Amino acid sequence: MAERVNEWTREWERQGMLKGLEEGLQEGRQEREAALLKELLSCKFGPLPPQIERRLDEASSQDLLGWAERVPFAETNDQVIED
C-alpha cells in the first residue's frame, strides 16, 4: 500500500509540473503576442497611450490575434481594440 501511495504522489507531482509548464508557456506566448501588437501599433500610430498598453498586457491570446487582424484597416488604436 505504501508503494502505491508513493506512486500516486509521484504522478500528482508530475501532473502539477506539467500543468505549471503549460501555464508558463501560454503566459510567455501571450507576452510575445502583446509585444508584437504593441510594436505594430506604435509603428502605425506612434507612441501608445498607457491605457492601450495596459489593455494589451491584460488581453487574452485570442483577443490579441483578433486585434492584430484589424491593424491594416484601422485608422486609430481605438479602432483596433474596440469591442
Secondary structure, DSSP 8 states (H G I E B T S, - for coil): -HHHHHHHHHHHHHHHHHHHHHHHHHHHHHHHHHHHHHHHHHHHHSS--HHHHHHHHH--HHHHHHHHHHGGG-SSHHHHH--
